[in-house]
Amino acid sequence: MNPDETTTTSPAAEFRGFGQATGPRQTATGQFLLLLWRWKLLIGGGSVLAALAVGLLLHFWPAKYTATFVYEHPMTESEYNVLLRQFYSSENLARISRQLQERGLARCARELLDCETESSLQKLIRFTAMPAYPKRLQTTDPATSEKISGLQAQLLSIEITGRSRQDVQTIVEVVTDNFEQVLPMYAVRKDLKESIRRFKTLAAEIEDNRFTLSIDLQREQARLEKLKAMDGSTPDSGQDRVVLQFNDVKASSEFLPLPYQIRAAQAKIIDLQETINVNKQRYDFYIAILQLNDTLLNEVEQNLRTNYTAKQFLSFLSRQSPADQGEMLVDYLKSYIRKTENLVLACTRAGEDPVIYPVPKYAVRRSGLALLLSLMLTTFAAVVLEYRREGRGGFGGLRNPHQ
């Protein structure tokens, strides 16, 4: 070969020679750098294009908006979980969906009904208790467990997310009306059922004692008649001059002189008669309350699946007129109306108009992540392509040059 002739060698051959001169580790490094240089357009261009595509996609992607409002609503963890179950129940979501459709947000209504999991629902409407409840610790101490269960969150945050400011504003109005006026009806129903259960128990106790009191009254009346018969046929034997001392006169009345036994029997008969009369008044009052509560519960049950609000229920209560059944029932109804009003006033919203702001897209951060991921993927693709190009046992000339 003429020494003046120029000999061309492939870059791979140059790096193989570099590897022979500098050792296996430097050879592998040099070969990898050569691979990066050979496929620089694929690695660099592909990564930059992917990052630009992600950035442009996020830039032109429709923005989402969110609004957060807070209620001063102390509640335990169990009460918070019950509230979530009530709000995310199928009948309540259907109720909210109908309200959104009536206000022209059919798309938002469909999105709400199409959610299959609670996590997907929370992307649209999210509840957060503040401060957060402590994590449950396994403990065998009842006092510690009771203390943990009694901890209360003082604030309740509700976050609404939508596709436009107007959508978010409308959803906020629907959700706040549902939370403040509709959800309290579940508490009203629970309170009515507990009241019915309590007054049924009280009425049952009177029914259980009625027979015993009647038998006691009959026995005392018969005893009084016999004592009176004995008093008329027994001569005075100086018993009035006998002085007796008892620790319990009621339990020892049979040792009293006959006239005093008659008086004790008469007093006991009067006491039994008054007890029976009072029990009858109480029983009639309890039955009247049960009838009223049944009427109220029937009203709630029939309308609970509709958009029935606490204001409508209070209006229904004001139309009830139990005056013909006694003043006590009127007072009970007034008291119940006050309790129902307190249920509505239990939630105090911190601010009337929440601020609506766009959800950050984090375009720069996500584009950077896309760039890093693209660099890894294109580098791996370059290694595979180099291996297929060489077609021999090594990745693009990254084999051992000493073989």
Buried (B, 14 or more C-beta within 10 A) or exposed (E): EEEEEEEEEEEBEEBBBBBEEEEEEBBBBBBBEBBBEBBEEBBBEBBEEBBEEBBEBBEEEEEBBBBBBBBEBEBBBEBBEBBBEBBBEEEBBBBBBBBBBEBEBEEBBEBBBEBEEEEEBBEBBBBBBEEEBEEEEEEEEEEEBEEBEEEBBEBBBBBBBBBBBEBBBBBBEBBBBBBBBBBBBBBBBEBBEEBBEEBBEBBEBBEEBBEEBEEBBEBBBEBBEEBEEEEEEEEEEEEEEEEEEEEEEEEEBEEBBBEBBBBBBBEBBEBBBEBBEEBEEBBBBBBBBBEBBEEBBEBBEEBBEEBBBBEBBBEBBEEBEBEEBBEBBBEBBEEBBEEBEEBBEBBEBEEEEBEBEEEEBEBEEBBBEBBEBBBEBBBEBBBEBBBEEBEEEBBBBBBEBEE
